[in-house]
Amino acid sequence: MNRSEDDAAFGRPASTDDAGPGLDLPLSRALGPPPDAQRAARRLRPRDAASLLLIDRSRDTPRLLLGRRAGRHAFMPGLFVFPGGRRDAADLRHPVAAGLPHPVERRLMAGLGRRASPALARALAVAALRELQEEAGLSIGRPLSGPSATLPRSQAPALSSKSGTSAGKVIRNQPSALSFLPDAANLRYIARAVTPPGHVRRYDTHFFALFADEAGIDTAATRDSLELEELQWIALNQALSVPPPVPMADITRAILSEMARRLLADPDLARDMPVPFYHSRRGCVVRDLM
């Protein structure tokens, strides 16, 4: 992997006097737990998560969908983020209308190491699309034909025993709440980021991107939820302005910067390109290319 280091903090709001788009910020000022919880927070292991950058390219400047996290959240309350959240066990067993494109699946699995499996890669895509439906009311896929869809043999969970999980029984016993078959055929893999130690929550988040027109999305059909409020389509150039138009975390600005670079190099996001991976090392955030 190619390596470069920067100081992009993950959880705190982007500074109003940043010199760049969220890529030169001290990690020491990231939002973290109160002092009496720091020791326990350092021991937290990141949980799998997925997020979706939904892009409206119907105008001269691309717009992306963001919403404000409710103030009751322990992690990043009040900040604007992309729809997304942690992967549920049920995501591993839910059937899909279409899976990830093979280049995207290969790129995603390459970064998962010993945990890599087509089932886990697909589950992360399902998580991103499920969270979009739960948080913004947008379903990308087709409705289930009945109350319980049959899981095709090719989509049976196949997590490696090396992953250290014993989720098999949990997966079989936990029904999925999704009412549609997610369609991951047009997802692109854009970035990955692991929350640094010391936060009250830690996530290993995989960021996907999708053009709204490819999925037949009506950009006016979004609806607020208990998870995300004040949903807005924000122009990419405005989102990267200083100060930003809405409060957002440094990692959100960093992912927006990655998105801007990808669109500049490849407006249709059609190329199989290295994926930036943000994670912490010795108190700084490292940007690798997977």
C-alpha positions in Angstrom: 0.0 0.0 0.0 1.1 3.5 -0.7 1.4 5.6 2.5 1.1 9.3 3.3 0.4 10.8 6.7 -1.8 13.8 7.6 -3.5 15.0 10.7 -7.2 14.7 9.7 -9.2 14.3 12.9 -12.3 12.1 12.7 -14.9 13.2 15.2 -14.6 16.9 15.9 -16.3 19.7 13.8 -14.2 21.1 11.0 -12.4 24.3 11.9 -13.6 27.5 10.5 -10.0 28.6 9.8 -8.7 25.5 8.0 -6.4 26.1 5.2 -7.7 23.1 3.2 -10.7 20.8 2.9 -10.4 19.0 6.2 -7.0 17.5 5.6 -4.7 19.4 7.9 -6.2 19.1 11.4 -4.7 17.9 14.7 -5.9 14.6 15.9 -5.5 15.6 19.5 -8.6 17.8 19.2 -10.9 15.1 18.0 -14.1 14.6 19.9 -13.5 11.9 22.6 -15.0 10.6 25.8 -14.8 12.3 29.2 -11.5 11.5 31.1 -13.1 8.8 33.3 -14.1 6.9 30.2 -10.9 7.2 28.2 -9.3 4.0 29.4 -12.4 1.9 28.4 -12.7 3.8 25.1 -9.2 3.0 24.1 -10.0 -0.7 24.3 -13.0 -0.4 22.0 -12.7 -2.5 18.8 -14.0 -0.9 15.6 -17.3 -2.2 14.4 -18.1 -2.7 10.7 -20.0 0.1 9.2 -21.0 1.5 5.8 -22.0 4.8 4.4 -23.3 6.0 1.1 -22.4 9.2 -0.9 -25.5 9.7 -3.0 -24.6 12.1 -5.8 -27.0 14.3 -7.8 -25.2 15.2 -11.1 -28.2 16.9 -12.7 -26.7 20.4 -12.2 -23.4 22.0 -13.2 -21.9 21.2 -9.8 -22.5 17.8 -8.2 -24.6 17.8 -5.0 -24.4 15.2 -2.2 -27.0 14.2 0.3 -26.1 14.9 4.0 -28.1 15.1 7.1 -27.6 16.2 10.7 -27.2 13.6 13.3 -29.7 13.9 16.1 -28.4 15.5 19.3 -29.2 12.4 21.4 -26.4 10.5 19.6 -23.3 9.8 21.7 -21.1 9.8 18.5 -20.8 13.0 16.4 -24.1 14.6 17.7 -25.3 17.6 15.7 -22.9 17.1 12.8 -23.8 16.6 9.2 -22.9 13.2 7.8 -23.7 10.9 4.9 -26.4 8.3 5.4 -24.8 5.3 7.0 -24.3 3.2 10.1 -23.0 -0.1 11.5 -23.4 -3.4 9.8 -26.1 -5.6 11.3 -25.9 -9.3 11.5 -29.0 -9.6 9.4 -27.2 -7.8 6.5 -25.1 -10.9 6.0 -28.2 -13.0 5.1 -30.5 -10.6 3.3 -30.9 -11.4 -0.4 -30.1 -8.8 -3.0 -31.5 -7.9 -6.4 -27.9 -7.4 -7.6 -24.6 -7.7 -6.0 -21.5 -5.5 -6.1 -19.6 -5.2 -9.4 -16.7 -7.6 -9.5 -14.0 -4.9 -9.5 -15.6 -3.2 -6.5 -16.0 -6.5 -4.6 -12.3 -7.4 -5.3 -11.1 -4.0 -4.1 -13.2 -4.2 -1.0 -12.1 -7.7 -0.1 -8.5 -6.9 -0.7 -8.6 -4.5 2.2 -10.4 -6.8 4.6 -7.5 -9.2 5.0 -8.2 -12.5 6.8 -11.9 -11.5 7.2 -12.4 -11.2 3.5 -15.4 -13.0 1.9 -17.9 -12.2 -0.8 -20.6 -12.5 1.9 -19.0 -9.8 4.1 -18.4 -7.5 1.1 -22.1 -7.9 0.1 -23.2 -7.3 3.6 -21.4 -4.0 3.8 -23.2 -2.9 0.6 -26.5 -4.0 2.0 -25.8 -2.0 5.2 -25.1 1.1 3.2 -28.4 0.8 1.2 -30.4 -0.2 4.3 -29.2 2.8 6.2 -30.1 5.1 3.3 -33.7 3.7 3.4 -33.9 4.0 7.2 -32.3 7.4 7.5 -33.5 9.2 4.3 -36.5 7.1 3.1 -34.8 6.2 -0.2 -34.9 2.5 -1.4 -32.5 1.4 -4.0 -33.6 -2.0 -5.3 -37.0 -3.8 -5.7 -39.7 -4.7 -3.2 -39.7 -8.2 -1.7 -42.2 -10.5 -3.4 -43.5 -11.8 -0.1 -43.0 -11.4 3.7 -40.1 -13.8 3.6 -37.9 -14.1 0.6 -35.9 -17.3 -0.1 -32.2 -16.8 0.2 -30.4 -18.0 -2.9 -27.7 -20.6 -2.3 -25.2 -18.3 -3.9 -25.9 -15.7 -1.3 -25.5 -18.0 1.8 -23.2 -16.5 4.5 -19.6 -17.6 3.9 -17.6 -15.8 6.6 -14.2 -17.2 7.1 -13.5 -19.0 10.3 -10.4 -16.8 10.7 -12.6 -13.8 11.2 -13.0 -14.6 14.9 -16.8 -14.3 14.7 -19.3 -16.8 15.8 -22.2 -15.0 14.2 -23.5 -18.0 12.4 -26.3 -18.8 14.9 -27.1 -15.1 15.3 -27.4 -14.7 11.5 -29.8 -17.6 11.1 -32.0 -16.6 14.0 -32.2 -12.8 13.3 -34.7 -11.9 10.7 -34.0 -8.9 8.4 -36.2 -5.9 8.7 -35.6 -4.8 5.1 -38.7 -4.7 2.9 -36.8 -4.5 -0.4 -34.0 -6.3 -2.2 -31.0 -4.0 -2.3 -29.4 -3.3 -5.7 -25.7 -2.8 -5.3 -24.9 -3.1 -9.1 -23.9 0.6 -9.4 -22.1 1.1 -6.2 -18.5 2.4 -6.3 -16.0 1.9 -3.4 -14.7 5.4 -2.5 -12.9 5.3 0.8 -12.5 3.5 4.2 -11.9 5.1 7.6 -11.4 3.7 11.1 -12.3 5.9 14.0 -9.2 6.5 16.2 -8.9 5.1 19.7 -10.4 7.1 22.5 -13.8 7.8 21.0 -17.0 6.6 22.7 -17.8 4.7 19.5 -15.4 3.2 17.0 -16.3 2.2 13.4 -14.5 0.6 10.5 -16.5 2.5 7.9 -16.6 1.7 4.2 -17.8 4.6 2.0 -19.7 3.8 -1.2 -20.8 6.2 -3.9 -23.8 6.1 -6.3 -25.3 8.5 -8.8 -29.0 9.3 -8.0 -30.0 9.1 -11.7 -28.5 5.6 -12.1 -30.8 4.4 -9.3 -33.9 6.3 -10.5 -33.9 8.4 -7.3 -36.1 11.4 -7.1 -33.9 13.9 -5.2 -37.0 15.6 -3.8 -38.2 12.4 -2.2 -35.9 12.4 0.8 -37.5 12.5 4.3 -36.0 13.2 7.7 -35.8 10.4 10.3 -35.0 9.9 13.9 -31.4 9.3 12.9 -30.8 12.1 10.4 -32.5 15.5 10.5 -32.4 18.4 8.1 -31.5 16.3 5.1 -29.9 18.6 2.4 -28.4 18.3 -1.0 -25.2 20.3 -0.7 -23.1 21.3 -3.6 -19.6 19.7 -3.4 -17.7 22.9 -3.9 -19.8 24.6 -1.1 -19.3 21.6 1.2 -15.5 22.1 0.8 -15.6 25.9 1.3 -14.1 27.5 4.4 -16.1 27.7 6.6 -18.3 24.8 5.6 -22.0 25.6 5.1 -23.0 23.2 7.8 -21.1 21.7 10.8 -19.4 18.5 9.9 -16.5 16.3 11.1 -13.1 16.5 9.7 -13.3 13.0 8.3 -16.5 13.9 6.5 -14.6 16.8 4.9 -11.7 14.4 4.0 -14.1 12.0 2.3 -15.7 14.9 0.4 -12.2 15.9 -0.7 -11.6 12.3 -1.9 -14.9 12.4 -3.8 -13.9 15.7 -5.5 -10.6 14.3 -6.6 -12.2 11.1 -8.0 -14.8 13.1 -9.9 -12.2 15.3 -11.3 -10.1 12.4 -12.5 -13.1 10.3 -13.6 -16.5 12.0 -13.8 -18.4 8.8 -14.2 -16.5 7.0 -11.5 -16.0 4.1 -13.9 -12.3 3.3 -13.3 -11.0 0.8 -10.8 -8.8 3.1 -8.7 -6.9 2.7 -5.4 -9.1 3.4 -2.4 -7.9 5.8 0.4 -7.8 4.2 3.9 -7.7 6.6 6.9 -6.6 5.0 10.2 -4.6 6.1 13.2 -0.9 5.4 13.9 1.1 6.9 16.8 -1.5 9.6 17.4 -1.8 10.7 13.8 -4.2 9.7 11.1 -2.5 7.8 8.2 -3.8 7.9 4.7 -3.0 4.7 2.9 -4.1 3.6 -0.6 -5.6 0.1 -0.8 
